[in-house]
Amino acid sequence: MGNIILLLAGATLFLNGKMTLGKADAKNVAVFNLFVGSFQVIGAFYLIVVSEPSNAMSLGNASIFLFGFTYLYLGITILKGMDGSGLGYFSLWVSILSLVYATVEFSQNGDMVKGLNWLLWSFLWGMFYLINTKKLLISDFVGKISLILSWVTLTIPSLLTLTGVFDDQTVYKSWSFVLVASFIYIGYLGYVALSRKKIIQKI
């Protein structure tokens, strides 16, 4: 179930990226956020009940709530016409927790792929914080990052796991190069945005 949850998270992040870029209707995307967010929260509770009561397993299952509640919160914020500041500060909290998860993956589990995933999610959720609370004009930048991460950290990895491709540890570990390349490309996008003075504060 965990990989199915990640697959749907990829779809939601993809739609959110399109919405942020102004290519998808916000209310339509908000409804999908509510569907997937609800499924993820329910799925996380189910996994907690049926999984062994170890700290590592509980920590992993708890991480699903970070995505689920983000999508629920975003969907409600859009449909209710709220200003997004609460969502922004929640995203900051998620960004900080993602750094903790990244540290655990690197130091305790020695998993480069998951560690890099969490670093990328921490950066993106940090951007969600800035776009919702600091009134920066970074929609184009954030939308592009959302699209990239929807594929390289969620959709493709979950598909490769579900199809058994990631059972080969050589293939799995090689995915870290894709994630590093994504970091570099995101840095390039940020440099371009700054050089064109697209990241400025709203008046």
C-alpha positions in Angstrom: 0.0 0.0 0.0 2.9 2.4 0.7 4.0 2.5 -2.9 0.4 3.0 -4.1 0.2 6.0 -1.7 3.4 7.4 -3.2 2.2 6.8 -6.7 -0.9 8.9 -6.0 1.2 11.5 -4.2 3.1 11.8 -7.5 -0.1 12.4 -9.4 -1.2 15.0 -7.0 2.1 16.9 -7.0 2.0 16.8 -10.8 -1.5 18.4 -10.9 -0.4 20.9 -8.2 2.6 21.9 -10.4 0.3 22.4 -13.4 -2.0 24.5 -11.2 0.9 26.6 -9.9 1.9 27.3 -13.5 -1.6 28.4 -14.3 -2.3 25.4 -16.6 -5.0 23.7 -14.5 -8.1 25.0 -12.8 -7.5 25.4 -9.0 -10.8 24.1 -7.8 -10.6 21.0 -10.0 -7.1 20.3 -8.6 -8.3 21.0 -5.1 -10.9 18.3 -5.3 -8.2 15.8 -6.4 -6.1 16.9 -3.4 -9.0 16.1 -1.1 -9.4 12.6 -2.6 -5.7 11.7 -2.4 -5.1 13.4 0.9 -8.0 11.5 2.5 -6.8 8.2 1.0 -3.2 8.8 2.3 -4.4 9.7 5.8 -6.7 6.7 6.0 -3.9 4.5 4.5 -1.4 5.7 7.0 -3.7 4.9 9.9 -4.2 1.4 8.4 -0.5 0.8 8.1 0.1 1.9 11.7 -2.5 -0.7 12.9 -1.3 -3.6 10.8 2.5 -2.9 11.0 4.9 -4.2 13.6 5.2 -1.7 16.5 8.8 -0.7 16.0 10.2 2.8 16.0 11.5 2.5 12.5 8.2 1.3 11.1 6.2 3.9 13.0 8.5 6.7 11.8 8.1 5.5 8.2 4.3 5.3 8.4 4.1 8.7 10.1 5.8 10.3 7.1 2.7 9.6 5.0 0.8 12.1 7.1 3.1 14.8 6.0 1.9 14.4 2.4 -1.7 13.5 3.2 -2.3 16.5 5.4 -0.6 18.9 3.0 -2.9 17.8 0.2 -6.0 18.0 2.5 -5.0 21.4 3.8 -4.3 22.7 0.2 -7.6 21.4 -1.1 -9.6 23.1 1.7 -7.5 26.3 1.5 -8.4 26.6 -2.2 -12.1 25.7 -2.0 -12.6 27.9 1.1 -10.7 30.9 -0.4 -8.3 31.1 2.6 -5.1 33.2 2.4 -2.8 30.2 2.6 -0.7 31.5 5.5 -1.6 28.5 7.7 -0.7 26.2 4.9 2.6 28.0 4.5 3.6 27.6 8.1 2.5 23.9 8.0 4.8 23.5 5.0 7.7 25.0 6.9 7.1 22.5 9.6 7.0 19.7 7.1 10.2 21.0 5.5 12.0 20.9 8.8 10.8 17.4 9.6 11.9 16.3 6.1 15.4 17.2 7.1 15.1 14.9 10.1 14.0 12.1 7.8 16.8 12.7 5.4 19.3 12.6 8.3 17.9 9.2 9.5 18.1 7.8 6.0 21.7 8.9 5.5 23.1 8.2 8.9 21.1 5.2 10.2 19.9 3.4 7.1 22.6 4.3 4.7 20.0 4.9 2.0 21.2 7.5 -0.4 18.0 7.4 -2.6 15.6 8.0 0.2 17.9 10.6 1.8 18.1 12.6 -1.4 14.3 12.3 -1.8 13.7 13.8 1.6 16.2 16.7 0.9 14.3 17.5 -2.3 11.0 17.4 -0.6 12.3 19.6 2.2 13.4 22.1 -0.4 10.0 22.0 -2.2 8.0 22.3 1.0 10.2 25.2 1.9 9.2 26.9 -1.3 5.6 26.2 -0.4 6.3 28.1 2.8 7.8 31.1 0.9 5.1 31.2 -1.7 2.3 31.2 0.9 3.7 33.5 3.6 6.4 35.7 2.1 4.5 36.8 -1.0 7.3 36.0 -3.3 6.6 35.8 -7.1 8.0 32.3 -7.5 5.0 30.5 -8.9 6.8 29.6 -12.1 9.8 28.3 -10.2 7.8 26.3 -7.7 5.5 24.9 -10.4 8.5 23.6 -12.4 10.1 22.0 -9.3 6.8 20.3 -8.4 6.6 18.8 -11.9 10.1 17.5 -11.7 9.8 16.0 -8.2 6.4 14.5 -9.0 8.2 12.2 -11.5 11.7 11.6 -10.1 10.8 11.2 -6.4 7.4 9.7 -6.5 5.8 8.5 -9.7 8.8 6.7 -11.4 10.3 5.2 -8.2 6.9 3.9 -7.0 6.4 2.3 -10.5 9.8 0.8 -10.5 9.2 -0.7 -7.0 5.8 -2.0 -7.9 7.1 -3.6 -11.1 10.0 -5.2 -9.2 12.7 -3.2 -11.0 14.0 -1.7 -7.8 14.5 -5.2 -6.4 17.9 -5.0 -8.1 20.0 -2.9 -5.7 22.3 -1.8 -8.4 19.4 -0.2 -10.3 18.0 1.2 -7.1 21.3 2.8 -6.0 21.8 4.2 -9.5 18.7 6.3 -9.1 20.7 8.5 -6.8 22.4 9.9 -9.9 19.0 11.0 -11.3 18.2 12.7 -8.0 21.6 14.5 -7.9 20.9 15.6 -11.5 17.5 17.0 -10.4 19.2 19.0 -7.7 21.6 20.5 -10.2 18.8 21.3 -12.7 16.7 22.9 -9.9 19.7 25.0 -9.0 20.0 26.1 -12.6 16.3 27.0 -12.7 16.8 29.1 -9.5 19.8 30.8 -11.0 17.8 31.7 -14.2 14.9 33.0 -12.1 17.2 35.2 -10.0 19.1 36.5 -13.0 15.8 37.5 -14.7 14.7 39.0 -11.4 11.6 36.8 -11.3 11.8 36.1 -7.6 10.7 39.4 -6.1 8.3 40.3 -3.3 4.7 41.4 -4.1 3.9 45.0 -3.3 
